[in-house]
């Protein structure tokens, strides 16, 4: 296992749609293990593969007592109930704000071996699934904010020490 560099907002890999995983096994197991270690080191609850520079549809999570990963994830809401909560991102250090997400979702995908996986999630885990799947679709969480809040977040990013305009 290895800690990988987390890509920061402005890196083109974060704005691209990740490719589906077609070959499973050791390379995917290694990627998942590295991503879990990277997420743990950074203090996150979720991490998408493109956040470590790998354009593949994989994310890992560790929240609400569940730790795991989904390969080629898809999700759908269970009902119309929504939650608005403070959301941040390891690829956008120091920036967070309110984002509205579905409160209950069901997610499906594969594990690192290619076996089918599904889970029902609520609260923080549901938020994590939606946030990480957005990453895999090239969508950063700021796009889910109200316009005025998004403008404030973008101003914070432009003034951040870590931000380098690409």
C-alpha positions as CSV (number, residue, x, y, z in Angstrom):
1,X,0.0,0.0,0.0
2,X,1.1,3.6,-0.6
3,X,-0.2,7.0,0.1
4,X,-0.8,8.8,-3.2
5,X,-0.8,12.5,-4.0
6,X,-4.3,14.0,-3.8
7,X,-5.0,16.2,-6.9
8,X,-6.2,19.7,-6.1
9,X,-8.9,21.8,-7.8
10,X,-7.7,23.0,-11.1
11,X,-6.1,19.7,-12.1
12,X,-7.8,18.6,-15.4
13,X,-8.3,15.0,-14.1
14,X,-10.9,16.3,-11.7
15,X,-13.0,17.8,-14.4
16,X,-13.1,14.7,-16.7
17,X,-15.5,11.8,-16.6
18,X,-13.7,8.7,-15.4
19,X,-13.5,5.6,-17.5
20,X,-15.3,2.4,-16.5
21,X,-13.2,-0.4,-15.0
22,X,-13.3,-3.5,-17.3
23,X,-10.4,-5.5,-15.8
24,X,-10.6,-6.5,-12.2
25,X,-8.2,-8.2,-9.8
26,X,-4.8,-7.2,-8.5
27,X,-4.5,-3.7,-10.1
28,X,-7.9,-2.7,-8.7
29,X,-7.1,-4.2,-5.3
30,X,-3.9,-2.2,-5.2
31,X,-5.7,1.0,-6.2
32,X,-8.4,0.5,-3.6
33,X,-5.8,-0.2,-0.8
34,X,-3.8,2.8,-1.8
35,X,-6.9,5.0,-1.9
36,X,-8.0,3.8,1.6
37,X,-4.6,4.6,3.0
38,X,-4.5,8.0,1.3
39,X,-8.0,8.8,2.5
40,X,-7.1,7.7,6.1
41,X,-3.9,9.8,6.1
42,X,-5.9,12.9,4.8
43,X,-8.7,12.4,7.3
44,X,-11.5,12.0,4.8
45,X,-14.6,9.9,4.7
46,X,-14.5,9.2,0.9
47,X,-12.1,9.4,-2.0
48,X,-12.6,9.0,-5.8
49,X,-9.9,7.5,-8.0
50,X,-9.5,10.7,-10.1
51,X,-8.6,12.5,-6.9
52,X,-5.4,10.5,-6.9
53,X,-4.9,11.0,-10.7
54,X,-6.5,7.7,-11.9
55,X,-9.3,8.2,-14.3
56,X,-11.2,5.0,-13.4
57,X,-14.7,4.7,-11.8
58,X,-13.7,3.7,-8.3
59,X,-14.3,5.3,-5.0
60,X,-13.6,4.3,-1.4
61,X,-15.5,5.3,1.8
62,X,-15.3,5.0,5.6
63,X,-18.3,6.5,7.4
64,X,-21.1,5.5,9.7
65,X,-19.3,2.3,10.6
66,X,-19.0,1.1,7.0
67,X,-15.7,0.9,5.2
68,X,-15.4,-0.2,1.6
69,X,-15.3,0.6,-2.0
70,X,-17.4,0.6,-5.2
71,X,-16.2,0.1,-8.7
72,X,-18.3,1.4,-11.6
73,X,-20.9,2.8,-9.1
74,X,-24.4,3.9,-9.9
75,X,-26.9,5.2,-7.4
76,X,-30.5,6.3,-7.3
77,X,-32.5,8.1,-4.6
78,X,-34.9,6.3,-2.3
79,X,-37.7,8.8,-2.1
80,X,-37.5,12.6,-2.4
81,X,-36.3,13.4,1.1
82,X,-33.2,15.7,1.0
83,X,-30.6,16.9,3.5
84,X,-28.6,20.1,3.4
85,X,-25.3,19.9,5.2
86,X,-21.8,21.3,5.2
87,X,-19.7,19.5,2.6
88,X,-16.0,19.8,1.9
89,X,-13.5,17.9,-0.3
90,X,-9.9,16.7,0.1
91,X,-9.2,18.2,-3.4
92,X,-10.3,21.6,-2.2
93,X,-8.6,22.2,1.2
94,X,-10.1,24.7,3.5
95,X,-13.3,25.2,1.5
96,X,-16.7,23.9,2.6
97,X,-20.3,25.0,2.4
98,X,-23.9,23.8,2.4
99,X,-24.9,21.3,-0.3
100,X,-28.3,19.7,-0.7
101,X,-28.3,15.9,-1.4
102,X,-30.8,13.1,-1.3
103,X,-31.0,11.7,2.3
104,X,-31.5,8.0,1.2
105,X,-29.9,6.3,-1.7
106,X,-29.3,2.8,-3.0
107,X,-25.9,2.3,-4.7
108,X,-24.7,-0.6,-6.8
109,X,-21.4,-1.5,-8.5
110,X,-18.7,-4.1,-8.3
111,X,-15.9,-4.9,-5.8
112,X,-12.3,-5.1,-6.8
113,X,-12.8,-8.7,-8.0
114,X,-15.7,-7.8,-10.2
115,X,-18.4,-9.3,-7.9
116,X,-21.7,-7.4,-7.7
117,X,-22.2,-5.1,-4.6
118,X,-25.1,-3.0,-3.5
119,X,-25.8,-1.0,-0.4
120,X,-28.6,1.2,1.0
121,X,-27.4,4.4,2.6
122,X,-28.7,7.3,4.6
123,X,-27.3,10.4,6.0
124,X,-23.5,10.9,5.7
125,X,-22.9,7.7,3.8
126,X,-25.6,8.7,1.3
127,X,-23.9,12.1,0.9
128,X,-20.6,10.4,0.5
129,X,-21.9,8.2,-2.3
130,X,-23.3,11.1,-4.2
131,X,-20.2,13.3,-3.7
132,X,-17.8,10.6,-4.8
133,X,-19.9,9.6,-7.8
134,X,-20.0,13.3,-8.8
135,X,-16.2,13.2,-8.8
136,X,-16.2,10.3,-11.2
137,X,-18.5,12.3,-13.5
138,X,-16.1,15.3,-13.3
139,X,-18.4,17.3,-11.0
140,X,-17.0,19.2,-8.0
141,X,-19.2,19.8,-5.0
142,X,-19.2,23.6,-5.5
143,X,-21.4,23.1,-8.6
144,X,-24.1,21.8,-6.2
145,X,-24.1,25.0,-4.1
146,X,-26.4,27.9,-4.4
147,X,-24.9,30.5,-6.8
148,X,-24.0,33.1,-4.1
149,X,-22.4,30.4,-1.9
150,X,-20.5,29.0,-4.9
151,X,-19.2,32.5,-5.8
152,X,-17.9,32.8,-2.2
153,X,-16.3,29.3,-2.3
154,X,-14.6,30.1,-5.7
155,X,-13.2,33.3,-4.2
156,X,-11.8,31.4,-1.3
157,X,-10.2,28.9,-3.8
158,X,-8.6,31.7,-5.9
159,X,-7.1,33.2,-2.8
160,X,-5.9,29.9,-1.3
161,X,-2.1,29.3,-1.0
162,X,-2.4,25.9,-2.7
163,X,-4.3,27.1,-5.8
164,X,-2.4,27.5,-9.0
165,X,-4.5,28.5,-12.0
166,X,-4.0,26.0,-14.8
